[in-house]
């Protein structure tokens, strides 16, 4: 995502606005998986407490990550 893209989003939706880059999330997830590729049956779990945006959580889950929760609300 370029600065131009972000400025266009800010113009359209005004600020503050949260923008999540699915390609960057996927890249970082794969980078983490690759770093631990020698571990059999590796399971990466994302801490929902860090970010509870349902669309982002569904995307992370679709990549293969589990979700780590500590309460009913999560």
Wavefront OBJ file of the C-alpha trace (Angstrom):
o trace
v 0.000 0.000 0.000
v 1.475 3.314 -1.027
v 1.264 6.704 0.663
v -0.957 7.757 -2.238
v -3.365 4.898 -1.441
v -3.482 5.893 2.217
v -4.081 9.558 1.415
v -6.938 8.606 -0.912
v -8.499 6.493 1.841
v -8.129 9.370 4.316
v -9.807 11.721 1.824
v -12.682 9.321 1.252
v -13.328 8.210 4.844
v -11.777 11.108 6.791
v -9.470 10.606 9.754
v -8.890 8.902 12.009
v -9.353 5.728 9.972
v -7.891 2.266 10.512
v -6.418 0.587 7.444
v -5.289 -3.035 7.403
v -3.205 -4.391 4.530
v -4.131 -8.033 3.905
v -1.073 -8.621 1.733
v 1.235 -7.336 4.497
v -0.529 -9.485 7.112
v -0.180 -12.531 4.861
v 3.488 -11.751 4.179
v 4.267 -11.439 7.898
v 2.327 -14.618 8.743
v 4.211 -16.602 6.092
v 7.485 -15.100 7.274
v 6.764 -16.350 10.782
v 5.756 -19.817 9.530
v 8.932 -20.039 7.458
v 11.086 -19.019 10.427
v 9.800 -22.057 12.321
v 9.426 -24.403 9.346
v 11.554 -27.114 10.988
v 9.062 -27.545 13.812
v 6.620 -30.372 13.137
v 2.937 -29.615 13.576
v 3.574 -25.924 14.176
v 0.433 -24.083 15.278
v 0.507 -20.301 15.303
v -2.165 -18.657 17.455
v -3.030 -14.988 17.236
v -3.809 -13.151 20.499
v -7.294 -11.720 19.971
v -6.689 -9.253 22.805
v -4.129 -7.504 20.546
v -6.717 -6.767 17.835
v -10.325 -7.923 17.795
v -11.421 -6.742 14.334
v -13.564 -9.636 13.063
v -12.564 -9.214 9.417
v -8.872 -9.301 10.290
v -9.361 -12.287 12.613
v -11.234 -14.215 9.910
v -8.445 -13.433 7.452
v -5.702 -14.539 9.849
v -7.681 -17.700 10.582
v -8.045 -18.390 6.842
v -4.244 -18.366 6.598
v -4.124 -21.217 9.106
v -3.638 -19.428 12.407
v -5.615 -20.283 15.481
v -7.028 -17.642 17.785
v -5.909 -17.277 21.391
v -8.641 -15.957 23.671
v -8.860 -15.606 27.440
v -12.469 -14.600 28.027
v -15.983 -15.198 26.716
v -16.095 -11.708 25.190
v -13.161 -12.549 22.932
l 1 2 3 4 5 6 7 8 9 10 11 12 13 14 15 16 17 18 19 20 21 22 23 24 25 26 27 28 29 30 31 32 33 34 35 36 37 38 39 40 41 42 43 44 45 46 47 48 49 50 51 52 53 54 55 56 57 58 59 60 61 62 63 64 65 66 67 68 69 70 71 72 73 74
